[in-house]
Amino acid sequence: VVCNAMLSGYFKAGRISECVKLWELMGKEGTRNVASFNIMMKGLFDHGDIDKASSILELMQESGVVADSTTRGILVHGLCENGYSSNSLHVLKTAEEKGGVLDCFAYSAMINGLCKEGKMDEAASVLDGMVKGGHTPNAHVYNALINGFVGASKIEDAIRLYHEMGKTHCSPTVVTYNTLINGLCKAERFSEAYDLVREMLEKGWQPGVITISILIKGLCIGHKEDMALTLWNQSISEGLKPDVQMHNILIHGLCAAGKTQFALSLYLDMSHFNCAPNLVTHNTLMEGFYQECDIRNASVIWARILRNGLQPDVISYNIALKGLSSCNRVSGAILFLHNALANKIVPTMITWNILV
């Protein structure tokens, strides 16, 4: 036990030469057990020595030490993490032939590795073989394959697997939902993603700021601002704390739909979440007001930019120039241009096109 602890400690400290010396000494004294071999194999994999790590299993057999499920799990995970997923299939086949058992950790590692290499059929067959062999996949195994299908843009296969989980009494987890929601959003299937988020919230689970932000953006692009607002309010009531990016996404969507008063309310409520609006927030809201020729509120937002210690950039000036010009306030636009030049803002081609 002491030698195993030292062996593990040496690996963690990166003292490989001491590991090798201790390992050889343990071999001479006959003190190596299955835990020793597992530590050595994992340590070698962690330090990138794939060949030596892979040879540990053969050395175990020569030493008369029987590999356990942890051994095979370490071997499979190490091979897959280093791009040798096909070799891990051989480990699986050998284990099955000898009546050995792989744990769910090993199966999920194998599926992850095969998915990363784009071998989706092989990954799916691993899960099928696991079930046919009488093993019960857990959510970690299902999630690995669902993530692979989503990454390969095979969203229908991912959804099929999600439904299969329910039939096998393996409940989907937060990871399952987040993976599917992100996949559906990428496929622009926002209504289905929205239904999954609602399902999550009803279960008392929190999808996370990034997932909700992606869905809100998608709903806004699809001109479903009311659904986006409903989702926002439901997420807040479930305890989600939106960040500035999430605020900016919804403010942009509302302004684009001409719902600037809703956007303004969202902006004014940011302090309730201890969230400070940034320049993007102000620029977005200011542009929304100018699109409605609401020069007064647009000017208030400009004043807030300065009051909050933010520095207007060329985008800020372009928004003001375009807004004032489109509202027939050309003299005001020229004053803004002079102000921009005085503040060493370099006009872009967009700036000059606005004024032409």
HUURVEN-V546214 format. One line per field, one symbol per residue. ss: DSSP state (h for helix, s for strand, l for the rest). psi: psi as a letter, one per 20 degrees, with the letter a starting at -180 (. if undefined). burial: b if it has 16 or more other C-alpha atoms within 10 Angstrom, else e. A space follows every 10 residues. Layout:
ss = ???
psi = ???
burial = ???
This chain:
ss = lhhhhhhhhh hhlllhhhhh hhhhhhhhhl lllhhhhhhh hhhhhhlllh hhhhhhhhhh hhhlllllhh hhhhhhhhhh hlllhhhhhh hhhhhhhlll lllhhhhhhh hhhhhhlllh hhhhhhhhhh hhllllllhh hhhhhhhhhh hlllhhhhhh hhhhhhhlll lllhhhhhhh hhhhhhlllh hhhhhhhhhh hhllllllhh hhhhhhhhhh hlllhhhhhh hhhhhhhlll lllhhhhhhh hhhhhhlllh hhhhhhhhlh hhhlllllhh hhhhhhhhhh hlllhhhhhh hhhhhhhlll lllhhhhhhh hhhhhhlllh hhhhhhhhhh hhllllllhh hhhhhl
psi = gghggggggg ghijmhhhgg ghghghghik jpahhghggg ggggghjjmg ghghihghhg ghijppqahg ghgggggggg hjklhhhhhh ggggghhjjr pqrhggghgg ggghghjjmh ghghhggghg ghjjqoqahg gghghghggg hjkmhghggg hghhghhjko pqrhgggggg ggghghjkmh ghgghhgggg hhijqohqgg ghgggggghg hjklhghggg gghggghjjp oqahggghgh ggggghjjmh hgggggghih hhjlopqahg gggggghggh hjkmhghghg hghhgghjjq opahggghgg gggggijklh hhghghghgg hhjkpoqrhg ghhhi.
burial = eeebeebbeb beeeebeebe ebbeebeeee ebbebbbbbb bbbbbbeeeb eebbebbeeb eeeeeebebb bbbbbbbbbb beebbbebbe bbeebeeeee bbbbbbbbbb bbbbbbbebb ebbbebbeeb eeeeeebbbb bbbbbbbbbb bbebbebbbe bbeebeeeeb ebeebbbbbb bbbbbbebbb bebbebbbeb beeeebbebe bbbbbbbbbb eeebbeebbe bbeebeeeeb bbbbbbbbbb bbbbbbeebb eebbebbeeb eeeeeebebb bbbbbbbbbb bbbbbebbee bbeebeeeee ebbbbbbbbb bbbbbbbeeb eebeebbeeb eeeebeeeee beeeee
